[in-house]
Amino acid sequence: MSLFTLRKDIQTLGGYRICNRADRNYWVYDERGRVVGVASAKVIERSIEKGYINEEEARRILEYLERRFRRR
C-alpha cells in the first residue's frame, strides 16, 4: 500500500484521513484529491468579499466572464 491512497472523497496521507466531503460542493478534485476547479460561484463571491481576491483580479474575472458570455 502506498503512502497516499485515495477513495472517492477521502484520502489517506501518512495514516491521517483527510476528507473533502465538506468542500465537495465548492471545488472540483482530480483523482489525487487536488483542487482543479471551482464548482460554485459562492467561492468566488466569498473570496472577493473577504479580500482574498483583490480588486484587480476581480476585474479580470469579470472581464473574462463578459467575453465568455458575449460569444453565446
Backbone torsions as a table, in degrees:
resi	resn	phi	psi	omega
1	MET	NA	136.2	-179.0
2	SER	-80.7	166.3	178.8
3	LEU	-64.3	-31.3	-175.1
4	PHE	-118.1	107.2	-178.3
5	THR	-121.8	136.3	-179.0
6	LEU	-113.3	145.9	170.0
7	ARG	-140.7	115.6	-178.0
8	LYS	34.5	-94.7	-176.4
9	ASP	-110.7	15.8	-179.9
10	ILE	-125.0	133.0	175.5
11	GLN	-121.8	148.9	177.7
12	THR	-116.3	127.8	-179.2
13	LEU	-132.8	110.7	179.4
14	GLY	59.6	32.6	178.8
15	GLY	90.2	-9.4	178.6
16	TYR	-97.1	134.3	178.6
17	ARG	-92.9	128.4	178.0
18	ILE	-118.8	120.3	-175.6
19	CYS	-107.7	130.5	177.9
20	ASN	-93.9	5.0	-173.3
21	ARG	-55.0	-42.4	-178.3
22	ALA	-64.9	-29.0	-177.6
23	ASP	-100.3	-2.4	-172.1
24	ARG	-64.7	-18.3	176.6
25	ASN	-82.5	-9.5	-177.0
26	TYR	-109.4	-25.8	-174.3
27	TRP	-127.7	156.8	173.5
28	VAL	-108.3	131.1	-176.4
29	TYR	-112.8	148.6	173.3
30	ASP	-87.6	-174.7	-175.9
31	GLU	-68.5	-14.1	178.4
32	ARG	-98.7	2.8	178.2
33	GLY	87.8	10.8	179.8
34	ARG	-89.9	144.9	177.4
35	VAL	-71.2	126.9	179.3
36	VAL	-122.7	-4.9	-179.7
37	GLY	-170.0	171.2	178.9
38	VAL	-101.8	129.6	-178.6
39	ALA	-102.4	-7.8	-176.5
40	SER	-146.4	137.3	177.1
41	ALA	-64.9	-22.5	-179.7
42	LYS	-57.8	-33.2	178.6
43	VAL	-62.7	-44.6	179.6
44	ILE	-66.3	-45.5	179.9
45	GLU	-57.4	-49.4	-179.4
46	ARG	-63.5	-40.1	-178.8
47	SER	-63.6	-38.7	177.7
48	ILE	-69.9	-46.8	-179.0
49	GLU	-60.0	-38.1	-177.7
50	LYS	-87.6	-2.8	177.0
51	GLY	85.4	10.1	177.8
52	TYR	-72.0	-29.2	174.2
53	ILE	-109.8	119.3	-178.1
54	ASN	-74.8	172.8	-174.8
55	GLU	-61.5	-38.5	179.3
56	GLU	-62.6	-45.5	178.5
57	GLU	-65.7	-38.9	178.0
58	ALA	-61.6	-40.3	177.3
59	ARG	-64.7	-39.8	177.8
60	ARG	-63.3	-39.8	177.1
61	ILE	-63.3	-45.3	179.4
62	LEU	-61.1	-45.1	178.8
63	GLU	-61.6	-41.7	177.8
64	TYR	-60.4	-47.3	-178.8
65	LEU	-64.8	-38.3	177.3
66	GLU	-62.3	-45.7	177.7
67	ARG	-62.0	-43.6	-177.2
68	ARG	-60.6	-43.7	-176.0
69	PHE	-86.1	-14.9	173.6
70	ARG	-69.8	-29.6	-179.2
71	ARG	-67.7	-24.3	-174.7
72	ARG	-82.8	NA	NA
